[in-house]
Amino acid sequence: MKHKLVLSIEPSSASDVRALDAHERIRTHDGTSAIDPSRSHLNRVLHGNAEGPQAALTALYDTGAAARPAPQAERPYLRLVLSASSSFFRPDDPEAVGTYSEDRLTRWLEAAMSWLRAEVGEDLVHASLHCDEDTPHVHALIVPTYMKGPRLPGKRKSGETDEEFDARRKKASDAPPKRTVGRASNSYWKKANSFTIFRTAFAKAMAPLGIVYGEDRSPNAPAGISGREYIRQQTVELRRERKALAQERSQFEAQRTADEKERVAMKLRMDQIASRELEQRRNAADLAEREKVLNKEMENLQIRTRVYEEQEARIAHDKRKIRKVFAMLKTALNRMADILGVSPDLNKIGITLDELERENAALIEIPEDDDGVGLGM
C-alpha cells in the first residue's frame, strides 16, 4: 500500500517564528489543532536549541554565526511541517487518531531527519517532533543563508588620496565573505520551483518506506494566504462542520428514537384494534351460530305448530262426526220409543246420551258445528 507524503513549506517572518515558538511551547487545545495535553510529554526536540525555535534563531544572531537579513526582507525564513498520511503510522486503523506504531515512527524519523540535515545543512536551525496531535509530525525552522561578499567602496572620501582609496578598496576586497540570512539570495531557495524540487527530493528519500509524492498545495487556496494559514482555516472549518454534523447526528438519533416510540405505540394500537376486530368476529360468529340455533328451534316450533293444528283439525272433525252420531242415535231412539210405546225408558237413554255428549265436550274443547247441531232431546 502506498502512503502519501505530507510537506508544508511556508515563507515566514520574525512574528511567524514567534508563533511557531508559542505553538511548540504552549501545548493547549486552541481550536485549530487537535492537541492532547495528556500526550505532550511524548514531544521532543530533534535538532537545535531545546528552548525552542525562537531561542535557536536568537542564538544564531548573538553568536555571530550569521548576519541578520536586510530590513526589506519581509519573510526570510521557512517553516516546515513534515509527516505522512495516517495509514503509514497506523496501518491497522488509520482512523484511530492519536495512535501510531513506534517502529514505523522510528524508521520514518531516521529517514526524514537524515535527509533534512543533508539537504539543508547548517540552515536547519530547529526541528521538533509532535506526537500529541492526530498524527506524528515534525516542525522545522530553516534559515536560508548565503555568503555575502564585502561591499567595495565606490567613491573617495573628502581629502582622500588615490593611494588611500586603493588601500581601502583592497582591504574590503580581501575581507572574507560573511554568512548572511536571505532567502532571495540563497542558491537553493531563490529558484522559482524550489518548493517543488524540495518536495520531490523528500519524496525520493521516503520512497523506500512506501511513501509517495502526495498532493501539492490545494488550488482552492486563495492567493496571498500562506499554506499554513490555509490549512488552519480549513481545519477550523472542518471542526465546525464536524460539530454541526455531530449535532445533526444527535438530532437524527433523537428523532429516530421518537419515531421508534411512535412506531411501537402505533403497533400497540394496531394490535388492540386487531384484537377488538378478532373479538367482534368471534362475537359475530357466536351470534350467527345462535341465530342458526334459534332458526332451527323456530322451524321445529313451526313444525310442531302444524302438527298441533292438524291434530286439532282431526279432533274437531272427529267431534263433529260424534255429534252427528249422537244426533242420529237420539232421532232413532225417539222414533223407536214412539213405535214401541216405551218412551220413558228410551227417554232415559237419551238423557244418558246427552250426559255422555257433555262429558265428551268437556274432555275435548271443540266448538259446535256451524249448523248448531246439539245433543239435547
Order of alpha helices (4+ residues) and beta strands (2+ residues): beta-alpha-beta-alpha-beta-alpha-alpha-beta-beta-beta-alpha-beta-alpha-beta-alpha-alpha
